[in-house]
């Protein structure tokens, strides 16, 4: 029985590591479910992946899960049909802007738009997956754009999770200042990437603000 949250987290990390391949499968199922049915923040699992699997493997797992869950939500939304949800969606200026942009976009432009939208923090990940399914964006462009656009943020969050685990859970002697700098650098990099993405979107006449 654990006596503190740190010990509880350490036990979970050790347990999943000890499961080998099954640990990856359990983690993947939990993350995909929480992104398709967003009843809780899957962001916690993104950071935890660094502690459990390390930066490289954790990033690969989270990117794969995010792309799979996004595709599932996308296909569910598209299978339901635009006619069932279009009236409600029309109340969202963001949706109307996206629908107009994808209606005139080629495959390459659609891929670029999805990549930029994933870099931008304007649209929540899980909600956006369903919205994109209502648009005219091709599924392949959506999936590839999601994979590429999520890469910078996922890598940053997973790396921060590993660094935090080394310091707190694994008893590393990492300087707390290093952790603080790492977190600030992560936030700064994601913010800058989002701002660049939003500017690029405005240049393409897609304004979601």
N, C-alpha and C positions, 0 to 999 in steps of 0.2 A: 504494500500500500504506500502511495506517495505521500509525502508530508508537505509538499509545496508545488505550485504550478510548474516550476522549473523541472522538478523531479518527474512530474506527470508527463510533461512534454518529452523529457529524456526517455522515459519508458516507451512512449508511443514511437519515437524515432528509432530506438533500438529494436522494438518489436517488428516494425515494418522492414527495417534493414535485414533482420533475421529471417524474414519470409522469402527472401530472394525474389524470384520472378513473380510469385504470388503477391508480394508487397506492391510491386508496380501495378499489377492488375487491380488490386483493391483501391489504391490511390487514384488510378485512372477512372474507375467506375464512379467513385465519390465525386471527383472533380467534374466529370462529364454531366452527371446528374444535377449537380448544383448550378451548372451553367445553363442547362436546358430548362430546368425548373428552379429558377433563382429564389429559393426560399431562404437562403443564407449566402453570405459572401464567400465566393470561391477564391477571393483574393488571399484569404488566410492560407489556403492550400498552396497557392502560387509561391508565397514566401516560404512555407514549410517545406516545399520541394527541395530547396537549397540545403536545408538542414538534414533531410532524409537521404537524398540521392547525390548531393554535391552540385556544383554549378553546371557542369556540362550535361550530365545525365538528367538533372532536374529541369534544365531549360528544354531539353529534347522532349521530356515527358509532358511538361506543361504546354509546350507549343503543339504537340500532337493532340493532346486532350482538348485544347482550345479550338483547334481547327476542326476536330471531329464533332465537338458539341455545337460549334457554330453551324456546321453543315447540317446537322440534325435539325436544329431550330429553323434554319433556312428552308429546308425541305418540308418540314411540318407546315410552316407558314404558306409556302407555295402550294402545297397539296390542299390546304383549306380553301384556296381560291381567293383571288382579289375581291370578288364580288361580295364575299361574306364580311370583309373587314374594311373595305375601301371607304365606306361612309364615315366610319369612326376615325380612320387614319387621315381623312381629309381635314380634320380639325387640327392637325399638327402641321405647322408651317415647315418644320424640319423635314417631315415626310414628303410634302409636296415639292420641296426644293430637290430632294434626292430623286424622286420619281421623274421629275423633269430632266435632271442631269443624266440619269441612266437611259432615259428614253431616246436620247440623241447620241449616246456614247457607243463607240466601237469597242471591240473586246479589249484592246490595249488601253483605251481611255477608262473603261470600267475597272480594269485591274489597277490602274493608277489611282483612281478615285477611292477604291476600297482600301488600298494601302495607306493613302493619306488619311482617310477617315479612321483607320485603326490607330494611326499615330496621334490623331487628334483626340483630346479628352472630351469633346463635345457630346458624343453619343455613348451612353452606357453599353458595355459589351453585350450582355445578354439581350437587352431590349433591341439593340441594333440588329442582331441576327434575324429576329422576326421581321423587322422593318425591311431589311434588305431582301427577304424572301418575297415581299409584296411588290418589290420593284422589278424592273426588267433586266437587272444585272445577270449575266450568265453564271451558273453555279461554279464553273471552273475558275473564272475570274475572281469570284467571291472567295473561294477557298484559298487560292494562291495569294490573293491580296491580304487575306486574314493572316496567313502563315508569315508573310514577309512583314506586314505592318505591326504585328504583335511582337516580333522578335526583339526589338530594342528594349521595350518595357519589361517583357518577361525575363530577359537576361539580367536586367538591372535588379529586379525584385528578387529573383532566385539567388543572385550573388549576395545580395544583402541578407537573405535568409541564412545562407551558409556562413557568412561572416558572424552573424548574430549567434548562430548555433555553436560555432567554435569558441566564442567568447563566454556565452552563458551556459549552454547545455553541456558542451564537451569539456568545460573547465580550462579552456585555452587562456593563456596569459596575454591575449590581445589587448592592446591599449584601448580603453574606452573612447579616447579621442579619435582613434582610427575608425571605430564603428560610427561615431557621429559624423565624421567627414564622409564616410562611405554613404550614409543615408542622405546627407545633404547633396552629395554629388549625384546620387540616383534621382532625387527629386528635381534637381537642377537640370539634369540631362533630359529627363522626360518632359519637363516644362518647356525647354527650348525646342525639343523635337515637335511638341504639340503646337507651339507657336509657328514654327516653320511650316508645318502641315496645314494649319489654318490659313496662313497667307497663300500657300499654293492653291488651296481650295477656292479662296476668294478670286485668285487669278483665273481660275477655271469657271468663274461665275456661279460657284456653289457657296452660298453664305448661310451657315446654320446657326448663327448667333441671334 
